[in-house]
Amino acid sequence: MKIRPAGVRDLDAWAAMRERLWPEAAATVHELEARAMLEKPERWAAFVAEEELGRLVGFAEASLREDPLTIERVEIGFLEGWWVERHARRKRIGAQLIEAVEAWVRERGCTTIDSDAEIDNVTSRRAHEALGYVAQEESIRFRKKL
């Protein structure tokens, strides 16, 4: 298994995996978003897990954000998305993807990385906790159309 930065050649497979993680958007939208990430490497990073025969089986995306918990403008890393195909799970591929993201965040001078998950996503919570992430809060976001 090879963990490497995502590139233009990965867009189709990467967008398809993004669609499985976030099915509310079409693959074409995911491809546009992925392409936009590649165009701003100072703010975004994406890593893919590639099997020996070149098939992609996972990805992790990260960004730099302002820390919402501090008054001063401090950048932190943010794990935006993380996916491993079902057949490739429980083989430390996800952990290797997160290690690549964390290294990218550290290289940019950040000492903190945040992530989030749906409140009822027990699988994601367990995966985060297994890698040393600690839940900070539980909340429900509200919205009203005006």
BAFI-3210 file (N, C-alpha, C; in Angstrom, 3 decimals, decimal comma, padded with zeros to 6 digits):
// residues 146
n [1|2|3|4|5|6|7|8|9|10|11|12|13|14|15|16|17|18|19|20|21|22|23|24|25|26|27|28|29|30|31|32|33|34|35|36|37|38|39|40|41|42|43|44|45|46|47|48|49|50|51|52|53|54|55|56|57|58|59|60|61|62|63|64|65|66|67|68|69|70|71|72|73|74|75|76|77|78|79|80|81|82|83|84|85|86|87|88|89|90|91|92|93|94|95|96|97|98|99|100|101|102|103|104|105|106|107|108|109|110|111|112|113|114|115|116|117|118|119|120|121|122|123|124|125|126|127|128|129|130|131|132|133|134|135|136|137|138|139|140|141|142|143|144|145|146]
n.u [000,843|000,541|000,814|000,161|000,411|-002,578|-003,363|-003,990|-004,453|-005,847|-008,421|-010,964|-011,340|-010,991|-013,079|-015,227|-014,957|-015,336|-017,993|-019,177|-018,657|-019,916|-022,821|-024,814|-024,094|-023,341|-021,046|-019,797|-019,787|-018,166|-015,795|-015,181|-014,768|-012,573|-010,666|-010,417|-009,178|-006,669|-005,657|-004,988|-002,635|-001,419|-003,347|-004,858|-004,798|-004,592|-004,550|-003,995|-004,673|-003,062|-003,308|-001,175|-001,592|-002,354|-004,919|-007,077|-007,919|-008,629|-008,843|-007,774|-008,502|-007,389|-007,341|-006,246|-007,374|-008,817|-008,600|-011,508|-011,781|-010,103|-009,206|-007,264|-005,887|-005,228|-003,908|-005,092|-004,907|-007,320|-009,120|-010,796|-012,116|-012,363|-011,835|-012,044|-012,196|-014,573|-013,628|-010,964|-010,636|-009,647|-006,975|-005,043|-004,854|-006,384|-005,266|-002,678|-003,233|-004,160|-001,841|-000,269|-001,736|-001,509|001,252|001,519|000,074|001,652|004,029|003,295|003,436|001,461|000,065|-002,115|-004,836|-008,080|-011,227|-014,397|-017,555|-020,664|-023,109|-024,267|-022,622|-021,150|-019,121|-017,232|-016,571|-015,335|-013,161|-011,733|-011,129|-009,504|-007,202|-006,243|-007,678|-009,727|-012,982|-014,480|-016,825|-020,382|-022,878|-025,734|-026,412|-028,381|-030,680|-032,476|-034,575|-034,847]
n.v [-001,175|002,162|005,417|008,570|011,987|013,295|013,678|015,189|013,023|011,325|012,183|011,090|008,588|009,476|011,375|009,619|008,120|010,181|010,704|008,418|008,815|011,293|011,269|013,093|014,876|015,063|013,131|014,789|017,278|016,673|016,165|018,720|020,091|018,671|019,212|021,970|021,956|020,923|023,061|024,883|024,405|025,556|025,857|023,546|019,961|016,681|013,219|009,975|006,460|003,925|000,858|-001,971|-002,525|-000,095|000,799|003,017|003,098|004,628|007,891|010,995|014,259|017,560|020,818|024,197|026,175|028,949|028,916|028,393|028,574|030,363|033,739|035,301|035,227|032,193|029,582|026,308|022,817|021,023|018,124|017,315|015,313|011,734|008,553|005,067|002,326|-000,289|-003,005|-002,653|-001,856|-001,823|-002,409|-000,630|001,354|003,675|004,873|005,362|007,230|009,347|009,874|010,959|013,290|014,591|015,021|016,842|018,998|019,610|020,378|022,864|024,408|024,164|023,205|021,861|019,792|019,549|017,829|016,650|014,963|013,445|013,490|011,040|009,163|006,525|004,812|006,535|008,078|006,159|005,456|007,888|008,220|005,978|006,813|008,731|011,106|013,392|013,873|017,050|018,470|018,087|018,753|020,119|021,446|024,175|025,490|027,966|028,737|031,806]
n.w [000,000|-000,853|000,309|-000,817|-002,059|-003,495|-006,961|-010,222|-011,919|-010,314|-010,035|-010,977|-009,575|-006,962|-006,717|-006,953|-004,591|-002,752|-003,276|-002,233|000,452|000,944|-000,082|-000,750|-002,687|-006,177|-008,238|-010,101|-008,848|-006,697|-008,065|-009,057|-006,630|-005,625|-007,593|-007,186|-004,694|-005,359|-006,734|-004,805|-003,039|-000,838|001,068|001,144|001,330|000,025|000,314|-001,015|-000,865|-002,405|-004,000|-004,867|-007,620|-008,566|-008,014|-006,300|-002,888|-000,774|000,838|002,280|003,311|004,006|005,518|006,154|008,756|010,567|014,056|015,791|018,496|019,669|020,456|019,194|015,875|014,966|013,132|012,487|011,718|009,799|009,537|006,861|005,412|005,192|004,068|003,550|001,460|001,933|001,745|002,291|004,842|008,354|008,198|008,811|006,912|006,923|009,196|008,254|006,254|007,834|009,300|007,238|006,683|009,185|009,274|007,157|008,217|010,490|009,172|008,284|010,462|012,375|015,500|016,262|015,299|014,104|013,749|012,562|012,995|012,156|014,703|015,363|014,213|014,958|014,089|012,891|015,123|016,785|015,155|015,035|017,781|018,181|016,985|018,628|018,799|020,588|021,667|021,642|021,950|021,781|019,498|017,838|014,755|013,802|011,389|009,623|007,003|005,377]
ca.u [000,000|001,304|000,103|000,816|-000,466|-003,489|-003,038|-005,015|-004,750|-006,689|-009,701|-012,149|-011,468|-011,120|-014,445|-016,140|-014,890|-015,981|-019,444|-019,608|-018,615|-020,905|-023,709|-025,763|-023,606|-022,994|-019,617|-019,279|-019,530|-016,986|-014,605|-014,887|-014,199|-011,238|-009,801|-010,170|-008,183|-005,353|-005,226|-004,591|-001,872|-001,019|-004,470|-005,509|-004,000|-005,331|-003,695|-004,721|-004,078|-003,008|-002,894|-000,044|-001,962|-002,712|-006,298|-007,200|-008,845|-008,911|-008,324|-007,962|-008,353|-007,176|-007,215|-005,850|-008,488|-008,614|-009,125|-012,674|-011,764|-009,154|-009,523|-006,276|-005,968|-004,298|-004,296|-005,023|-005,248|-008,657|-009,355|-012,062|-012,768|-011,517|-012,589|-011,347|-013,156|-014,945|-012,764|-009,598|-010,656|-009,055|-005,623|-004,254|-004,772|-006,915|-004,262|-001,581|-003,719|-004,188|-000,442|000,163|-002,402|-000,916|002,587|001,299|-000,339|002,844|004,955|002,807|003,595|000,308|000,253|-003,428|-005,690|-009,458|-012,039|-015,753|-018,333|-022,078|-023,237|-024,655|-021,708|-020,352|-017,929|-016,266|-016,118|-014,389|-011,948|-011,004|-010,601|-008,421|-006,003|-005,849|-008,520|-010,591|-014,193|-014,462|-018,182|-021,435|-023,846|-026,579|-026,467|-029,721|-030,758|-033,816|-034,648|-035,488]
ca.v [000,000|003,405|006,636|009,646|013,127|013,136|014,498|015,291|011,685|010,620|012,872|010,239|007,637|010,272|011,908|008,498|007,819|011,312|010,531|007,387|009,410|012,371|010,958|014,156|015,625|014,230|012,944|015,955|018,307|016,229|016,359|020,161|020,438|018,075|019,996|023,250|021,700|020,768|024,373|025,718|023,533|026,254|025,786|022,239|018,776|015,431|012,049|008,777|005,151|003,243|-000,549|-002,306|-002,461|001,273|001,133|003,813|002,492|005,544|009,251|011,913|015,650|018,472|022,232|025,098|027,039|029,717|028,211|029,120|028,603|031,364|035,120|035,700|034,449|031,071|028,536|024,904|021,893|020,454|016,916|017,594|014,082|010,554|007,405|003,856|001,360|-001,304|-004,198|-002,305|-001,362|-002,605|-002,772|000,554|002,280|004,938|005,445|005,884|008,455|010,388|010,220|011,853|014,575|015,217|015,497|018,045|020,058|019,995|021,081|024,225|025,096|023,999|022,264|021,287|019,398|019,248|017,053|016,534|013,831|013,499|013,129|009,636|008,313|005,802|004,279|007,633|008,427|005,127|005,556|009,066|007,940|004,996|007,522|009,727|012,302|013,477|014,660|018,332|018,917|017,505|019,801|019,986|022,732|024,548|026,418|028,397|029,442|033,122]
ca.w [000,000|-000,958|000,644|-001,559|-002,340|-004,631|-008,122|-011,262|-012,455|-009,342|-009,863|-011,156|-008,457|-005,741|-006,708|-006,692|-003,153|-002,066|-003,431|-001,279|001,786|000,990|-001,211|-001,048|-003,854|-007,327|-008,509|-010,825|-007,832|-005,953|-008,905|-009,060|-005,327|-005,538|-008,489|-006,517|-003,646|-005,990|-007,209|-003,670|-002,135|000,385|002,022|001,088|000,998|-000,104|000,177|-001,434|-000,607|-003,692|-003,945|-005,742|-009,029|-008,903|-007,634|-005,087|-001,927|000,320|000,753|003,407|002,904|005,125|005,194|007,235|009,153|011,788|015,222|016,296|019,958|020,167|020,087|018,194|014,635|014,998|012,186|012,881|010,659|009,919|008,751|006,185|004,980|005,386|003,551|003,115|000,909|002,918|001,681|002,704|006,221|009,446|007,769|009,150|005,782|007,424|010,100|007,431|005,620|008,862|009,571|006,161|006,933|010,366|008,899|006,344|009,142|011,273|008,275|008,134|011,737|013,258|016,609|016,546|014,182|014,482|012,827|013,056|012,495|012,536|016,109|015,502|013,447|015,952|013,423|012,774|016,474|017,228|014,346|015,519|019,120|018,059|016,532|019,622|018,793|021,761|021,399|022,339|022,221|020,965|019,211|016,661|014,063|013,394|010,268|009,267|005,716|005,483]
c.u [000,885|000,377|000,855|-000,137|-001,354|-003,064|-004,168|-005,400|-005,692|-008,118|-010,920|-012,367|-011,684|-012,537|-015,458|-016,133|-015,548|-017,501|-019,970|-019,604|-019,718|-021,889|-024,706|-025,331|-023,189|-021,482|-019,029|-018,963|-018,273|-015,711|-014,215|-014,246|-012,784|-010,245|-009,443|-009,145|-006,783|-004,790|-004,776|-003,814|-001,376|-002,105|-005,080|-004,495|-004,940|-004,319|-004,568|-003,930|-004,199|-002,519|-001,788|-000,377|-002,472|-004,123|-006,303|-008,257|-009,148|-008,349|-008,524|-007,666|-008,187|-007,095|-006,608|-007,026|-008,065|-009,279|-010,319|-012,680|-010,788|-009,561|-008,550|-006,383|-004,860|-004,791|-004,138|-005,274|-006,662|-008,769|-010,744|-012,835|-011,798|-012,340|-011,643|-012,418|-013,351|-013,987|-011,343|-009,521|-010,020|-007,674|-004,650|-004,074|-005,277|-005,914|-003,106|-001,989|-003,714|-002,769|000,084|-000,449|-001,743|000,491|002,472|000,942|000,857|003,833|004,554|002,796|002,426|000,615|-001,051|-004,096|-007,055|-010,104|-013,453|-016,414|-019,780|-022,220|-023,572|-023,746|-020,718|-019,062|-016,847|-015,712|-015,068|-013,072|-011,098|-010,347|-009,441|-007,109|-005,623|-006,640|-009,482|-011,776|-014,167|-015,854|-019,150|-022,455|-024,667|-026,646|-027,885|-029,642|-032,230|-033,744|-035,389|-035,974]
c.v [001,235|004,574|007,770|010,820|012,838|014,077|014,478|013,918|010,886|011,136|011,967|009,310|008,375|010,823|010,799|008,118|008,935|011,166|009,444|007,935|010,459|012,202|012,061|015,022|014,642|014,162|014,144|017,095|017,945|016,413|017,835|020,594|019,898|018,855|021,341|023,088|021,621|022,114|025,296|024,886|024,222|026,166|024,399|021,133|017,584|014,324|010,867|007,537|004,355|001,810|-000,800|-002,185|-001,084|001,687|001,928|003,199|003,409|006,919|009,943|013,315|016,519|019,904|022,954|026,022|027,892|028,964|028,986|029,262|029,616|032,755|035,602|034,763|033,404|030,025|027,166|024,069|021,388|019,265|017,040|016,337|012,935|009,347|006,272|002,887|000,207|-002,508|-003,928|-001,834|-002,355|-003,156|-001,609|001,528|003,653|005,635|006,037|007,170|009,613|010,804|011,179|013,240|015,295|015,744|016,785|019,228|020,548|020,784|022,542|024,983|024,973|022,967|021,568|020,892|019,039|018,400|017,089|015,307|014,059|012,926|011,648|008,670|007,633|005,265|005,343|008,016|007,431|005,202|006,741|008,777|006,952|005,648|008,678|011,018|012,236|014,370|015,923|018,790|018,104|018,599|019,415|021,368|022,975|025,504|026,741|029,131|030,745|033,595]
c.w [000,000|-000,609|-000,027|-001,739|-003,552|-005,747|-009,128|-011,793|-011,553|-009,288|-009,983|-009,962|-007,141|-005,624|-006,422|-005,213|-002,341|-002,137|-002,488|000,155|001,959|-000,172|-001,566|-002,235|-004,948|-007,532|-009,235|-009,863|-007,049|-006,769|-008,948|-007,743|-005,180|-006,402|-007,842|-005,398|-004,234|-006,444|-006,080|-002,648|-000,869|001,456|002,146|000,811|000,887|-000,340|-000,214|-001,044|-001,900|-003,506|-004,966|-007,222|-009,452|-008,549|-006,329|-004,174|-000,746|000,047|002,089|002,896|004,146|004,615|006,378|007,492|010,333|012,928|015,786|017,817|020,532|019,689|019,015|016,991|014,626|014,013|012,811|011,637|010,882|008,979|008,144|005,808|005,009|004,994|003,193|002,639|001,897|002,922|002,197|004,160|007,183|009,061|008,002|007,974|006,206|008,331|009,302|006,710|006,622|009,245|008,508|006,343|008,097|010,073|008,081|007,241|009,964|010,428|008,067|009,444|012,698|014,340|016,987|015,243|014,749|013,393|013,351|012,437|012,887|013,934|016,318|014,732|014,397|015,331|013,310|014,139|016,956|016,457|014,796|016,869|019,080|017,643|017,453|019,614|019,976|021,414|022,264|022,744|021,372|020,740|017,993|016,037|013,590|012,230|010,031|007,951|005,913|004,130]
res [m|k|i|r|p|a|g|v|r|d|l|d|a|w|a|a|m|r|e|r|l|w|p|e|a|a|a|t|v|h|e|l|e|a|r|a|m|l|e|k|p|e|r|w|a|a|f|v|a|e|e|e|l|g|r|l|v|g|f|a|e|a|s|l|r|e|d|p|l|t|i|e|r|v|e|i|g|f|l|e|g|w|w|v|e|r|h|a|r|r|k|r|i|g|a|q|l|i|e|a|v|e|a|w|v|r|e|r|g|c|t|t|i|d|s|d|a|e|i|d|n|v|t|s|r|r|a|h|e|a|l|g|y|v|a|q|e|e|s|i|r|f|r|k|k|l]
***
